[in-house]
Structure formats: structure tokens, C-alpha cells
Amino acid sequence: MISYEFPINEKVRTLLRLEDLFARMAHFTERDSGLDHHAALITLFEIMEVACRADLKSELLQELERQKRSLSSLHNNPAIFEDALDAILAEIDRASANLFAMTGKIGQQLRENEWLMGIKQRAVMPGGTCEFDLPSYHYWQQQDANSRRVGLQSWLAPFLPLHAGLKIVLRLLRENGKVLHLTAHQGTFQQMQGGRIAQILRVSLSRDLACIPEVSANKYAINIRFIVANYAAKSVLFEQDVPFDLTFCSLA
């Protein structure tokens, strides 16, 4: 199966973007070559840009507090494993405390680093980080992989409370998913919502089906069109019946 996640609001869209960027950052940081660490640094700049939303920290804190209240009400429920519940509540408390301890503008430490900002400015230009443009950056790329890795991890550190918080929110969101087994007749599907909408819609279908879902949704209706997976031509409707799973992910 291939799964596609579609965020329905801007808050969740931002969290998914950051989740993807943090995963990419971890992947390239763990490797050893200078080119991998260049990719990690470029990804770090992307994290900084996405995370600079003024309301991101407060939204995460509010959502974590809301989930804490909701989960706390499950104590003494015979269907709930108390140790697991206490563990997630403790995880929420730690993430909230670390988020609350963040001061100033997110990523300000990086913005005050003239060397990093010089690289960031050049990186937006095609080929702008060549050794003749940034000899000091070329010198850094020739250093020992572990020393470069330590630098990357230290520059990422101010963003880690955000990462911990969003991981909890997205995990709870996905765990609250309700799966429906459906069919898009002749490549199209529509379902009325009756005023309710999830925060993430996940569409899963067989890898053998050479099509890609396009989703539009609001509180009134969900529309899904399956498009032929053609990398060269313009979008063409996949005019066959497509069995798929639709998961509604929503926080309580």
C-alpha cells in the first residue's frame, strides 16, 4: 500500500512540513560525507523558516494542554492501561515544560550567527555555495565528519522542543484515525460531511494501481480524484474503479 496524508488546516500542514524536515535532517546528519552534511544544513535553514511562525509555540502548548486534559479524564477507566496512560501524560508534561522554557524568537541563535547566515544567503542562489564563493564553508566541509555532526546537532538543538511537541500531537492525531474501506468509481469519489471534518485525511491504495489521489475537503464534503501517474503529461483522470482506504484522523 501507498499512503498519502492530506492536512485540512494550516496548523496541521505546518506540523507535517516540520515533521518531514526533521526526518530529513536526521537522515543526512547521521551520514558522513560533506555533501550529506550540506543537505542537512540546507534542511536546517528550511526548518528555521517554517518554525518562525509566531503562533506555532503557543498553538503547540495549547494542543498539548488540551490533550492532557482529555487523557487525564481516562484515569480509572477499566479499558485503559494505566501505566501507558501515565507514560504519555508524563511525556506531554516534559514536552510542554521544554516548549514553555523556549524564549525569544524561534531560531534567533542561528540568525545571530553571521557565518551561517552568509551560507543561507548564498544557498538560495543556484550553485551559490561553491568553494570559490564560500571558502570557509568549503573548509568546514573538509573537516572530520564527527566534528561537522556535532556542529549540526548544536545548531538544531534550539528547535528540538518543537520537534518533541509536534511528534506527540501528530502521534495522537494518527492514533485517533477511523478507517473506511471505499471505492472511487471511475476514479472519482465524493462524500458529504454533515459539518464535521478531520484534521488529516489519509488515502491508502495498492502500489499496483498507477494513480495518485487529489483531495479537496471542507466541513461539507470530501472530493477525491485519482489521476494517472504520468510524470510527463498533464493531469488525466484514472477512469477505473479504485478501491482505497480513507482514514479520518482527528484529535478529541
C-alpha positions in Angstrom: 0.0 0.0 0.0 1.0 3.6 -0.6 -0.5 6.2 1.9 -1.0 9.9 1.2 -1.7 12.3 4.1 -3.6 15.5 3.4 -3.8 18.1 6.1 -7.1 20.0 6.3 -6.0 23.1 8.2 -2.9 25.3 8.2 -1.8 24.3 11.7 -1.5 20.6 10.8 0.0 21.5 7.5 2.9 23.3 9.3 3.4 20.4 11.7 3.6 17.9 8.8 6.1 20.1 7.0 8.3 20.2 10.1 8.0 16.5 10.7 9.2 15.8 7.2 12.1 18.3 7.6 13.2 17.0 11.0 13.2 13.4 9.5 15.3 14.6 6.5 17.7 16.5 8.9 18.2 13.3 10.9 18.8 11.2 7.8 21.5 13.5 6.4 23.2 14.3 9.8 23.7 10.6 10.5 25.7 10.1 7.3 29.3 11.1 6.9 30.0 12.8 3.6 30.4 16.6 3.3 27.6 16.5 0.7 25.2 14.8 3.1 26.0 17.4 5.8 25.5 20.2 3.2 22.0 18.8 2.6 21.5 18.7 6.4 22.4 22.3 6.7 20.1 23.4 3.9 17.3 21.4 5.6 18.1 23.2 8.9 17.6 26.5 7.2 14.2 25.3 5.9 13.3 24.2 9.5 14.2 27.7 10.7 11.9 29.3 8.1 8.9 27.1 8.7 9.3 27.2 12.5 9.4 31.0 12.7 5.6 31.3 12.7 4.8 33.5 15.6 1.9 31.4 16.9 3.5 27.9 16.5 4.8 27.6 20.0 1.5 28.8 21.6 -0.6 26.5 19.4 1.5 23.5 20.3 1.3 24.3 24.1 -2.5 24.8 23.8 -2.9 21.5 22.0 -0.7 19.6 24.4 -2.7 21.0 27.4 -6.0 20.1 25.7 -4.8 16.5 25.1 -3.5 16.3 28.7 -7.0 17.2 30.0 -8.7 14.8 27.6 -6.3 11.9 28.5 -6.4 12.6 32.3 -10.1 12.0 32.2 -9.5 8.4 31.2 -8.0 7.5 34.6 -9.9 4.7 36.4 -11.3 3.6 33.1 -11.1 -0.3 33.1 -10.5 -0.3 29.4 -7.3 1.8 29.7 -3.9 0.5 30.7 -2.9 3.0 33.5 0.9 2.7 33.0 0.6 3.5 29.3 -1.6 6.5 30.1 0.7 7.8 32.8 3.7 7.5 30.4 2.1 9.6 27.7 0.9 12.2 30.3 4.5 12.4 31.6 5.7 12.8 28.0 3.3 15.6 27.4 4.4 17.3 30.7 8.1 17.2 29.6 7.4 18.5 26.1 5.2 21.3 27.5 7.9 22.3 30.0 10.6 22.4 27.4 8.4 24.4 25.0 7.5 26.9 27.7 11.2 27.3 28.5 11.9 28.5 25.0 12.5 32.2 25.0 12.8 34.8 22.2 12.1 34.3 18.5 12.5 30.7 17.4 15.8 30.2 15.7 17.2 33.5 16.9 20.5 31.9 17.8 21.1 30.9 14.2 20.1 34.3 12.9 22.8 35.8 15.1 25.5 33.6 13.6 26.9 35.6 10.7 28.7 32.6 9.2 25.6 30.5 9.0 23.5 33.4 7.6 26.1 34.0 5.0 25.8 30.4 3.8 22.0 30.7 3.9 22.0 33.8 1.8 24.3 32.1 -0.8 22.3 28.8 -0.7 19.3 30.4 -2.4 21.4 31.1 -5.5 21.9 28.2 -7.9 25.4 26.9 -7.2 25.9 29.7 -4.8 27.8 27.6 -2.2 30.7 26.6 -4.4 34.1 26.7 -2.7 35.2 29.8 -4.5 32.1 31.7 -3.2 32.4 30.4 0.4 35.9 29.2 1.1 35.3 29.0 4.9 32.3 26.7 4.2 34.5 24.6 2.0 37.0 24.3 4.8 34.1 23.2 7.2 33.0 20.5 4.7 36.6 19.1 4.7 36.7 18.6 8.4 36.1 15.3 10.3 32.6 14.0 9.9 32.0 13.8 13.6 33.0 17.4 14.2 30.6 18.5 11.5 27.9 16.4 13.0 28.4 18.0 16.4 28.0 21.4 14.8 24.8 20.4 13.1 23.4 18.9 16.2 24.2 22.0 18.2 22.5 24.3 15.6 19.5 22.1 15.6 19.2 21.9 19.4 17.1 25.1 19.8 14.3 23.5 17.6 14.2 20.2 19.5 11.4 21.2 21.9 9.2 22.0 18.9 10.1 18.6 17.4 9.2 16.8 20.6 5.9 18.6 20.9 4.7 18.1 17.3 5.7 14.4 17.5 3.2 13.9 20.3 0.4 15.9 18.7 0.8 14.1 15.3 1.1 10.7 17.0 -2.2 11.2 19.0 -3.8 12.6 15.8 -2.9 9.5 13.8 -3.8 7.1 16.6 -7.3 8.6 16.6 -7.8 7.6 13.0 -11.0 5.9 11.8 -10.6 3.8 8.6 -13.2 3.3 5.9 -12.9 0.8 3.0 -14.2 2.6 -0.1 -14.2 2.6 -3.9 -13.8 5.5 -6.2 -16.0 4.6 -9.2 -14.4 5.6 -12.5 -11.6 7.4 -10.5 -13.8 9.8 -8.5 -15.3 9.8 -5.0 -17.4 12.2 -3.1 -18.8 12.1 0.4 -20.9 14.6 2.3 -19.5 15.5 5.7 -22.5 16.9 7.6 -20.5 19.8 9.0 -17.7 17.6 10.5 -14.1 17.3 9.2 -11.0 15.6 10.2 -7.6 17.3 10.6 -5.8 14.8 8.4 -7.2 12.6 5.7 -5.1 9.6 4.8 -5.7 7.8 1.5 -4.1 4.4 1.1 -4.2 2.3 -2.1 -2.4 -0.6 -3.7 1.1 0.1 -5.2 -0.1 -1.8 -8.3 -2.6 1.0 -9.1 -0.8 3.6 -11.3 -2.7 6.5 -10.0 -2.4 9.4 -7.4 -5.1 10.9 -5.3 -6.0 14.6 -5.4 -8.1 15.6 -2.4 -10.2 18.7 -1.7 -12.2 18.8 1.5 -14.1 21.1 3.8 -16.7 20.6 6.5 -19.4 20.0 3.9 -17.8 17.4 1.5 -14.8 15.4 0.6 -13.9 15.1 -3.1 -11.2 12.7 -4.3 -10.0 12.3 -7.9 -7.5 9.7 -8.8 -5.1 10.9 -11.5 -3.0 8.8 -13.8 0.6 8.6 -12.5 2.2 10.1 -15.6 5.4 12.1 -15.0 5.4 13.9 -18.3 1.8 14.7 -19.4 -0.8 16.9 -17.8 -3.3 15.5 -15.3 -5.5 12.8 -16.7 -8.3 11.1 -14.7 -7.7 7.5 -13.9 -11.0 6.2 -15.3 -11.2 2.9 -13.5 -12.7 1.8 -10.2 -10.1 2.4 -7.4 -10.5 0.5 -4.1 -8.9 2.5 -1.3 -8.8 3.1 2.5 -9.8 6.5 3.8 -8.7 7.4 7.3 -10.2 10.3 9.2 -7.6 11.5 11.8 -9.0 13.9 14.3 -8.0 14.9 17.8 -10.6 14.6 20.6 
